[in-house]
Amino acid sequence: MARAILENGPSSAADLARRLQLTPAAVRRHLDHLAVEGVVESREPKVYGARGRGRPAKVFALTQAGRDSFDQQYDDLAVQAMRFLAETQGEDAVVEFARRRVAFVGRDYAAVAAADPSLTPAEALARVFTQNGYAASVRGLPVVGEQLCQQHCPVSHVAAEFPQLCEAETEAIASVLGRHVQRLATIAHGDGVCTTCIPQTLPTTQTDPQQDPQKEQS
């Protein structure tokens, strides 16, 4: 069940029951057990945009201890290495390292998009991130565009102290898309999922010279 939350982000008991094909009662018993062990915690769901009627069901998210149980056993060593880099080489070296770490975005994006033209830019990015250790997916946002969701971040513990890692990811996403994007939340800062808003591009409107007001005035 912890794996299901890792791969899909904060989930309600009903979502987990449907996803795992278990009864809600069985899911709640398991969640209670994981909560006692400090693996998951319940929280109010984040709502983007207008909130619907009624109180939304609470969701269950992995705690830092829960994430540590997967593949972050080298975090302490990584943090020490980053501290050493910052102390001996300075802030610019940390920024350069962060950019090199996410070089896979610029390296792989074009190939993934070309291999499957049916993918939206956000979907291509999700595939790139998933291939490189993130559990990423896409959510559509009415009118606004799409939201890239990274349910898992292999460097979240390190990024909590060195936000340059998150900033480099956002910079790389904006670079390959050629447009401004906005990071809304990060696992490193305690959110259940890293989310980046990718606004839709508006089509360029061609002005009819015969209807151009300046033409009519001349």
Residue pairs with C-beta under 8 A, 6 or more apart in sequence:
1 16
1 20
1 27
1 30
1 31
1 34
2 34
2 39
2 40
2 62
2 66
2 69
4 11
4 16
4 19
4 20
5 11
5 16
5 40
5 60
5 61
5 62
5 66
6 62
6 66
6 67
6 70
6 135
6 151
6 152
7 135
7 151
7 152
8 15
8 19
8 135
8 137
8 151
9 61
9 137
9 149
9 151
9 192
9 193
10 43
10 45
10 59
10 60
10 61
10 192
10 193
11 19
11 59
11 60
12 45
12 57
12 58
12 59
12 60
13 24
13 27
13 28
13 31
13 57
13 60
14 24
14 57
15 59
16 22
16 27
16 31
16 60
17 23
17 24
17 26
17 27
20 27
22 30
31 40
31 42
31 60
34 40
34 60
34 66
35 41
35 42
35 60
38 63
38 65
38 66
39 62
39 63
39 65
39 66
39 69
40 60
40 61
40 62
40 63
40 66
41 60
41 61
41 63
42 58
42 59
42 60
43 58
43 59
43 60
43 61
43 192
44 56
44 58
44 59
45 56
45 57
45 58
45 59
46 185
46 191
46 192
47 56
48 141
48 147
48 184
49 141
49 142
59 192
61 192
62 192
64 157
67 152
67 156
67 157
67 187
68 75
68 157
70 152
71 154
72 154
72 156
72 157
75 157
75 158
78 155
78 157
78 158
79 157
79 158
79 161
79 162
82 94
82 97
82 158
82 161
82 162
83 161
85 93
85 94
85 97
86 93
86 94
86 162
94 162
94 164
95 164
95 168
97 164
98 162
98 164
98 165
98 167
98 168
99 168
99 171
99 172
101 155
101 165
101 168
102 165
102 168
102 169
102 171
102 172
103 172
104 128
104 132
105 125
105 128
105 129
105 169
105 172
105 173
105 175
105 176
106 172
106 175
106 176
108 128
108 131
108 132
109 124
109 125
109 128
109 176
110 176
112 119
112 124
112 127
112 128
112 131
113 119
113 121
113 124
116 124
116 127
119 127
120 138
120 146
121 146
121 177
121 198
122 138
122 145
122 146
122 147
122 148
122 198
123 138
125 136
125 148
125 173
125 176
125 177
125 198
126 136
126 137
126 138
126 148
126 149
127 136
129 136
129 148
129 150
130 136
133 152
133 154
134 150
134 151
134 152
134 153
134 154
135 150
135 151
135 152
136 148
136 149
136 150
136 151
137 149
137 151
138 146
138 147
138 148
138 149
139 146
139 147
139 149
140 146
140 147
141 147
141 197
144 197
144 199
144 200
145 197
145 198
145 199
145 200
146 197
146 198
146 200
147 184
147 195
147 196
147 197
147 198
148 173
148 195
148 196
148 198
149 193
149 194
149 195
150 187
150 193
150 194
150 195
150 196
151 193
152 187
153 159
153 186
153 187
153 188
153 194
155 165
156 186
156 187
156 188
157 188
158 165
159 165
159 166
159 186
159 187
159 188
160 188
160 189
163 188
165 188
166 183
166 186
166 188
166 194
169 183
169 194
170 181
170 183
170 196
173 181
173 196
173 198
174 180
174 181
177 198
179 198
179 199
179 201
180 199
181 196
181 197
181 198
181 199
182 196
182 197
182 199
183 194
183 195
183 196
183 197
184 195
184 196
184 197
185 191
185 192
185 193
185 194
185 195
186 194
187 193
187 194
188 194
209 215
